[in-house]
Amino acid sequence: MSIGERLAILLKEKGITQKAFSNKINYREQSISNIITGQTKSPKADLIMEIARLFPDLNLRWLLLEDGEMLKANFTASEEIEQEVEGLRKENSQLKDKIISLFENK
């Protein structure tokens, strides 16, 4: 089975259309279609990183190598929450730095 076929299975499992998926990761829908249909054999690393970000419970070894199960069996909601909290902390820090910079420039 190709990586494109596995991507199609993942999207079906998650209930996401190619169009919705391409919008969420800011990728052209035609590029996603080309991967799924096999016209593009090897997706770029940035796409793989976006897939991993969007689906933190995805087993990347399954996606890339067809090794193991599609979804991580030991993935918990708390891990997803921790990832979200870390992202929010970084965003908060960036906003704080920007606000300080704006006040210093007045």
MDTraj code that builds the backbone (N, CA, C; nanometers):
import mdtraj as md
import numpy as np

residues = "MET SER ILE GLY GLU ARG LEU ALA ILE LEU LEU LYS GLU LYS GLY ILE THR GLN LYS ALA PHE SER ASN LYS ILE ASN TYR ARG GLU GLN SER ILE SER ASN ILE ILE THR GLY GLN THR LYS SER PRO LYS ALA ASP LEU ILE MET GLU ILE ALA ARG LEU PHE PRO ASP LEU ASN LEU ARG TRP LEU LEU LEU GLU ASP GLY GLU MET LEU LYS ALA ASN PHE THR ALA SER GLU GLU ILE GLU GLN GLU VAL GLU GLY LEU ARG LYS GLU ASN SER GLN LEU LYS ASP LYS ILE ILE SER LEU PHE GLU ASN LYS".split()
xyz = np.array([
    [0.0855, -0.1179, 0.0000],
    [0.0000, 0.0000, 0.0000],
    [0.0902, 0.1245, 0.0000],
    [0.0547, 0.2238, -0.0767],
    [0.1359, 0.3459, -0.0867],
    [0.1043, 0.4423, 0.0276],
    [0.1915, 0.5402, 0.0445],
    [0.1687, 0.6430, 0.1459],
    [0.0410, 0.7211, 0.1146],
    [0.0135, 0.7408, -0.0133],
    [-0.1089, 0.8095, -0.0530],
    [-0.2334, 0.7318, -0.0137],
    [-0.2281, 0.6020, -0.0312],
    [-0.3418, 0.5184, 0.0083],
    [-0.3604, 0.5217, 0.1596],
    [-0.2494, 0.5209, 0.2320],
    [-0.2599, 0.5281, 0.3784],
    [-0.3133, 0.6650, 0.4221],
    [-0.2737, 0.7706, 0.3530],
    [-0.3274, 0.9031, 0.3844],
    [-0.4781, 0.9064, 0.3609],
    [-0.5226, 0.8459, 0.2521],
    [-0.6670, 0.8395, 0.2237],
    [-0.7407, 0.7649, 0.3348],
    [-0.6823, 0.6553, 0.3819],
    [-0.7433, 0.5782, 0.4910],
    [-0.7507, 0.6627, 0.6172],
    [-0.6440, 0.7355, 0.6473],
    [-0.6415, 0.8217, 0.7655],
    [-0.7509, 0.9279, 0.7586],
    [-0.7623, 0.9931, 0.6447],
    [-0.8648, 1.0978, 0.6309],
    [-1.0044, 1.0399, 0.6453],
    [-1.0254, 0.9223, 0.5879],
    [-1.1566, 0.8581, 0.6007],
    [-1.1842, 0.8231, 0.7464],
    [-1.0841, 0.7696, 0.8150],
    [-1.0982, 0.7334, 0.9563],
    [-1.1332, 0.8556, 1.0419],
    [-1.0711, 0.9689, 1.0082],
    [-1.0939, 1.0917, 1.0845],
    [-1.2162, 1.1691, 1.0368],
    [-1.2789, 1.1256, 0.9257],
    [-1.3977, 1.1922, 0.8753],
    [-1.3684, 1.3285, 0.8146],
    [-1.2524, 1.3429, 0.7511],
    [-1.2114, 1.4697, 0.6935],
    [-1.1981, 1.4546, 0.5423],
    [-1.2557, 1.5471, 0.4688],
    [-1.2433, 1.5449, 0.3228],
    [-1.1056, 1.5967, 0.2824],
    [-1.0659, 1.5664, 0.1595],
    [-0.9391, 1.6176, 0.1090],
    [-0.9379, 1.7706, 0.1115],
    [-1.0497, 1.8285, 0.0753],
    [-1.0597, 1.9751, 0.0726],
    [-1.0428, 2.0334, 0.2125],
    [-1.1142, 1.9789, 0.3104],
    [-1.1041, 2.0286, 0.4474],
    [-0.9624, 2.0085, 0.5008],
    [-0.9043, 1.8936, 0.4700],
    [-0.7689, 1.8641, 0.5135],
    [-0.6701, 1.9643, 0.4530],
    [-0.6808, 1.9877, 0.3238],
    [-0.5878, 2.0804, 0.2580],
    [-0.6031, 2.2221, 0.3139],
    [-0.7251, 2.2612, 0.3472],
    [-0.7467, 2.3930, 0.4075],
    [-0.6832, 2.4028, 0.5462],
    [-0.6957, 2.2949, 0.6250],
    [-0.6429, 2.2967, 0.7616],
    [-0.4915, 2.3071, 0.7643],
    [-0.4258, 2.2491, 0.6647],
    [-0.2798, 2.2507, 0.6646],
    [-0.2232, 2.3513, 0.5650],
    [-0.3121, 2.4285, 0.5025],
    [-0.2718, 2.5320, 0.4069],
    [-0.1894, 2.4730, 0.2918],
    [-0.2437, 2.3692, 0.2317],
    [-0.1812, 2.2990, 0.1193],
    [-0.2804, 2.2960, 0.0052],
    [-0.2327, 2.2981, -0.1164],
    [-0.3237, 2.2938, -0.2304],
    [-0.3974, 2.1592, -0.2339],
    [-0.5271, 2.1640, -0.2578],
    [-0.6075, 2.0425, -0.2646],
    [-0.5567, 1.9497, -0.3753],
    [-0.5130, 2.0068, -0.4873],
    [-0.4617, 1.9262, -0.5972],
    [-0.3353, 1.8502, -0.5554],
    [-0.2517, 1.9107, -0.4740],
    [-0.1309, 1.8434, -0.4253],
    [-0.1666, 1.7226, -0.3395],
    [-0.2676, 1.7391, -0.2545],
    [-0.3131, 1.6273, -0.1707],
    [-0.3709, 1.5178, -0.2596],
    [-0.4510, 1.5555, -0.3562],
    [-0.5090, 1.4591, -0.4494],
    [-0.4001, 1.3824, -0.5240],
    [-0.2949, 1.4526, -0.5668],
    [-0.1851, 1.3876, -0.6381],
    [-0.1149, 1.2836, -0.5512],
    [-0.1026, 1.3124, -0.4237],
    [-0.0408, 1.2159, -0.3319],
    [-0.1312, 1.0956, -0.3148],
    [-0.2592, 1.1191, -0.2928],
    [-0.3539, 1.0097, -0.2690],
    [-0.3674, 0.9206, -0.3923],
    [-0.3661, 0.9802, -0.5104],
    [-0.3820, 0.9001, -0.6328],
    [-0.2512, 0.8375, -0.6799],
    [-0.1404, 0.8731, -0.6146],
    [-0.0129, 0.8138, -0.6506],
    [0.0650, 0.8896, -0.7554],
    [0.0126, 1.0023, -0.8025],
    [0.0863, 1.0823, -0.9007],
    [0.2109, 1.1439, -0.8379],
    [0.2031, 1.1748, -0.7096],
    [0.3189, 1.2187, -0.6327],
    [0.3539, 1.1047, -0.5388],
    [0.4707, 1.0481, -0.5553],
    [0.5103, 0.9289, -0.4778],
    [0.5585, 0.9627, -0.3377],
    [0.6353, 1.0701, -0.3255],
    [0.6960, 1.1045, -0.1966],
    [0.6562, 1.2448, -0.1539],
    [0.5677, 1.2553, -0.0566],
    [0.5294, 1.3883, -0.0076],
    [0.6490, 1.4574, 0.0570],
    [0.6484, 1.5890, 0.0541],
    [0.7559, 1.6675, 0.1148],
    [0.7491, 1.6569, 0.2673],
    [0.8640, 1.6790, 0.3289],
    [0.8751, 1.6687, 0.4748],
    [0.7805, 1.7652, 0.5460],
    [0.7605, 1.8855, 0.4897],
    [0.6723, 1.9823, 0.5569],
    [0.5281, 1.9313, 0.5622],
    [0.4875, 1.8557, 0.4603],
    [0.3531, 1.7978, 0.4633],
    [0.3434, 1.6913, 0.5728],
    [0.4447, 1.6075, 0.5833],
    [0.4456, 1.5042, 0.6874],
    [0.4398, 1.5692, 0.8252],
    [0.5132, 1.6781, 0.8435],
    [0.5111, 1.7479, 0.9720],
    [0.3727, 1.8055, 1.0011],
    [0.3054, 1.8583, 0.8996],
    [0.1700, 1.9116, 0.9188],
    [0.0709, 1.8001, 0.9523],
    [0.0862, 1.6856, 0.8884],
    [-0.0008, 1.5710, 0.9184],
    [0.0192, 1.5300, 1.0636],
    [0.1453, 1.5219, 1.1064],
    [0.1756, 1.4836, 1.2451],
    [0.1194, 1.5855, 1.3435],
    [0.1258, 1.7134, 1.3088],
    [0.0720, 1.8180, 1.3963],
    [-0.0799, 1.8086, 1.4071],
    [-0.1435, 1.7851, 1.2932],
    [-0.2894, 1.7806, 1.2905],
    [-0.3449, 1.6549, 1.3571],
    [-0.2700, 1.5451, 1.3457],
    [-0.3152, 1.4169, 1.4021],
    [-0.2099, 1.3644, 1.4991],
    [-0.2053, 1.4191, 1.6203],
    [-0.1009, 1.3774, 1.7151],
    [-0.1101, 1.2312, 1.7568],
    [-0.2241, 1.1677, 1.7353],
    [-0.2380, 1.0271, 1.7714],
    [-0.1969, 0.9333, 1.6574],
    [-0.1525, 0.9898, 1.5454],
    [-0.1117, 0.9106, 1.4301],
    [0.0245, 0.8473, 1.4540],
    [0.0362, 0.7210, 1.4197],
    [0.1636, 0.6507, 1.4225],
    [0.2337, 0.6805, 1.2903],
    [0.3348, 0.7653, 1.2929],
    [0.4030, 0.8050, 1.1697],
    [0.4729, 0.6870, 1.1013],
    [0.5149, 0.5879, 1.1792],
    [0.5755, 0.4687, 1.1172],
    [0.4734, 0.3987, 1.0279],
    [0.3474, 0.4005, 1.0687],
    [0.2431, 0.3403, 0.9848],
    [0.2266, 0.4217, 0.8565],
    [0.2187, 0.5532, 0.8707],
    [0.1989, 0.6381, 0.7537],
    [0.3146, 0.6242, 0.6546],
    [0.4359, 0.6290, 0.7046],
    [0.5528, 0.6297, 0.6168],
    [0.5953, 0.4905, 0.5703],
    [0.5837, 0.3906, 0.6590],
    [0.6399, 0.2583, 0.6309],
    [0.5395, 0.1441, 0.6351],
    [0.4136, 0.1768, 0.6683],
    [0.3100, 0.0753, 0.6886],
    [0.3513, -0.0231, 0.7978],
    [0.4099, 0.0319, 0.9032],
    [0.4583, -0.0481, 1.0151],
    [0.3728, -0.0208, 1.1379],
    [0.3118, -0.1234, 1.1920],
    [0.2307, -0.1089, 1.3123],
    [0.0886, -0.0652, 1.2813],
    [0.0233, -0.0163, 1.3848],
    [-0.1149, 0.0294, 1.3739],
    [-0.1200, 0.1756, 1.3307],
    [-0.2329, 0.2144, 1.2729],
    [-0.2481, 0.3514, 1.2251],
    [-0.2415, 0.4520, 1.3398],
    [-0.3082, 0.4249, 1.4477],
    [-0.3147, 0.5184, 1.5595],
    [-0.2366, 0.4629, 1.6779],
    [-0.1752, 0.5545, 1.7525],
    [-0.0980, 0.5149, 1.8695],
    [-0.1936, 0.4604, 1.9751],
    [-0.1675, 0.3406, 2.0202],
    [-0.2550, 0.2767, 2.1184],
    [-0.2448, 0.3434, 2.2543],
    [-0.1270, 0.3946, 2.2875],
    [-0.1078, 0.4514, 2.4214],
    [-0.1242, 0.6022, 2.4248],
    [-0.1735, 0.6596, 2.3165],
    [-0.1951, 0.8046, 2.3135],
    [-0.3140, 0.8394, 2.4012],
    [-0.2971, 0.9406, 2.4837],
    [-0.4061, 0.9810, 2.5724],
    [-0.4445, 1.1254, 2.5448],
    [-0.5614, 1.1582, 2.5879],
    [-0.6098, 1.2955, 2.5711],
    [-0.5203, 1.3926, 2.6471],
    [-0.4623, 1.3474, 2.7592],
    [-0.3776, 1.4378, 2.8371],
    [-0.2530, 1.4779, 2.7581],
    [-0.1999, 1.3888, 2.6742],
    [-0.0852, 1.4250, 2.5905],
    [-0.1240, 1.5337, 2.4911],
    [-0.2428, 1.5217, 2.4342],
    [-0.2905, 1.6220, 2.3400],
    [-0.3080, 1.7563, 2.4107],
    [-0.3600, 1.7526, 2.5320],
    [-0.3792, 1.8748, 2.6103],
    [-0.2440, 1.9374, 2.6425],
    [-0.1460, 1.8549, 2.6800],
    [-0.0120, 1.9060, 2.7096],
    [0.0489, 1.9742, 2.5875],
    [0.0314, 1.9154, 2.4705],
    [0.0827, 1.9752, 2.3477],
    [0.0150, 2.1090, 2.3204],
    [-0.1135, 2.1153, 2.3405],
    [-0.1886, 2.2388, 2.3180],
    [-0.1452, 2.3468, 2.4168],
    [-0.1275, 2.3093, 2.5428],
    [-0.0843, 2.4042, 2.6451],
    [0.0542, 2.4592, 2.6107],
    [0.1450, 2.3719, 2.5665],
    [0.2791, 2.4171, 2.5296],
    [0.2735, 2.5173, 2.4136],
    [0.1895, 2.4893, 2.3147],
    [0.1722, 2.5814, 2.2033],
    [0.1182, 2.7155, 2.2491],
    [0.0225, 2.7134, 2.3399],
    [-0.0346, 2.8372, 2.3931],
    [0.0677, 2.9157, 2.4751],
    [0.1525, 2.8457, 2.5493],
    [0.2578, 2.9135, 2.6262],
    [0.3521, 2.9884, 2.5330],
    [0.3927, 2.9228, 2.4249],
    [0.4828, 2.9869, 2.3292],
    [0.4160, 3.1090, 2.2667],
    [0.2902, 3.0944, 2.2296],
    [0.2163, 3.2055, 2.1697],
    [0.2031, 3.3204, 2.2689],
    [0.1733, 3.2889, 2.3940],
    [0.1595, 3.3897, 2.4978],
    [0.2906, 3.4653, 2.5173],
    [0.4003, 3.3931, 2.5184],
    [0.5311, 3.4548, 2.5350],
    [0.5624, 3.5492, 2.4194],
    [0.5298, 3.5085, 2.2986],
    [0.5532, 3.5917, 2.1814],
    [0.4690, 3.7196, 2.1872],
    [0.3431, 3.7039, 2.2280],
    [0.2555, 3.8212, 2.2385],
    [0.3043, 3.9166, 2.3462],
    [0.3499, 3.8622, 2.4569],
    [0.4022, 3.9451, 2.5655],
    [0.5232, 4.0246, 2.5172],
    [0.6139, 3.9583, 2.4462],
    [0.7317, 4.0270, 2.3927],
    [0.6916, 4.1369, 2.2947],
    [0.5906, 4.1113, 2.2145],
    [0.5447, 4.2105, 2.1177],
    [0.4850, 4.3323, 2.1886],
    [0.4061, 4.3093, 2.2916],
    [0.3456, 4.4199, 2.3676],
    [0.4540, 4.5041, 2.4340],
    [0.5532, 4.4384, 2.4930],
    [0.6639, 4.5108, 2.5571],
    [0.7365, 4.5958, 2.4543],
    [0.7596, 4.5377, 2.3382],
    [0.8272, 4.6094, 2.2304],
    [0.7478, 4.7319, 2.1870],
    [0.6161, 4.7181, 2.1780],
    [0.5321, 4.8313, 2.1369],
    [0.5398, 4.9444, 2.2390],
    [0.5405, 4.9108, 2.3694],
    [0.5492, 5.0138, 2.4717],
    [0.6862, 5.0782, 2.4735],
    [0.7906, 5.0026, 2.4467],
    [0.9252, 5.0580, 2.4474],
    [0.9483, 5.1527, 2.3309],
    [0.8757, 5.1329, 2.2205],
    [0.8907, 5.2157, 2.1020],
    [0.8100, 5.3450, 2.1078],
    [0.7302, 5.3669, 2.2108],
    [0.6475, 5.4883, 2.2206],
    [0.7271, 5.6042, 2.2707],
])
top = md.Topology()
chain = top.add_chain()
for i, resn in enumerate(residues, 1):
    res = top.add_residue(resn, chain, resSeq=i)
    for name in ("N", "CA", "C"):
        top.add_atom(name, md.element.get_by_symbol(name[0]), res)
traj = md.Trajectory(xyz[None], top)
